Amino acid sequence: MELYELNEREKSILRYVIHQFILTASPVGSRNISKKYDVGLSPASIRNIMSDLEESGFLGHPHTSAGRVPTDKGYRFYVDSLMEPTHLNDQEKDLIKNSIDSANTETDELIKITSLILSDLTNQLACVTYPKFDNATLEKIQMVQLSSSRVLVVISVKTGLVRTITLEINSKVDSSRLEKVQRILNERLSGLKFSEIRTTFKERIKDTVTDDAKPIIRVFIDSVDKIFTDIQISEKAIITGAKYILKYPEFGDQEHFQSIIELIENKDVIIHIMDKNTNSIEGNIAIRIGEENEDQKFSDYSLISKKYEVGQIGGTLGIVGPKRMEYSKVVAAVVYVAEQLSKELKKTNS
């Protein structure tokens, strides 16, 4: 990454311009800085420093205003070198822990609650992807009879997470046959990864099929790729917080309003870029600002994301918002929520 050298005065002025712009969403003038912050410099000196920062690409100058606004380069320097770490307060931490603790192990509820917490805390668009079940290890299969021909299959994996799927059986089934098939499947499949089950299912159960079990086993054979596979990409995430992000002045004009609506409606784009950003770093948090995002749809946004994981499975959580955001607070929230979700998954597994 390109390194930039700024002197202490330039760093202070850049920090204050960004703080003020985050607060007001309006271009910042030298008089704003001299009145709001104790910098020990005259407005004229501040104006000269801001001019230098503009010349070196850290600030921009909107045509309709005498004030300056941060550029992507300015935000990047701020995040890397000027941003002071922020910690969530005890009330916020308790809210996160209690909300995640209250969710049951059903994956849908846990992911939805986590996304809601993150969007409520940050006032941004939050996205939480589902765990990647392809590497999950099967713990057990349970079958519940819903009707004479419909069966609810409950798939529990070693992390404690649960998936459910409803199967239609082309003949009447009773509880004794279900219990028999359930026992066979658990004996032959428990402890295997989903990917192994998909490729070896028929081979593993071929010598166990009796006439009374054939209709149920046949449905499992036909549906094995559906049951023991990763979730389809369009269903891989919960996105919340549209009500917050649409209130920002950045989306007051029709063009920007339309762009954020299109993003909200296109989960695949958010999932792809968030996963890609997070996978490009090792164990830390990914922050991509404006043009740093490969997809031009995100050139007006910042994305902050982090992995959550337990054992061999995990996913990504993060936020999408305007570049004008309180980065330190958002980073603290993303990190803490990811940690608590990982802890909850580990606790469920212990």
Secondary structure, DSSP 8 states (H G I E B T S, - for coil): -------HHHHHHHHHHHHHHHHH-S-B-HHHHHHHS--S--HHHHHHHHHHHHHTTSEE--TT-SSBEE-HHHHHHIIIII-------HHHHHHHHHHHHHS-SBHHHHHHHHHHHHHHHHTSEEEEE---GGG-BEEEEEEEE-SSSEEEEEEEETTS-EEEEEEE-SS---HHHHHHHHHHHHHHHTT-BHHHHHHHHHHHHGGG--TTTHHHHHHHHHHHHHHTS---GGGSEEEE-HHHHTTSGGG-SHHHHHHHHHHHH-HHHHHHHHHHHHHTSSSS-EEEEGGGSSSGGGTTEEEEEEEEEETTEEEEEEEEEESSS-HHHHHHHHHHHHHHHHHHHHHHH-
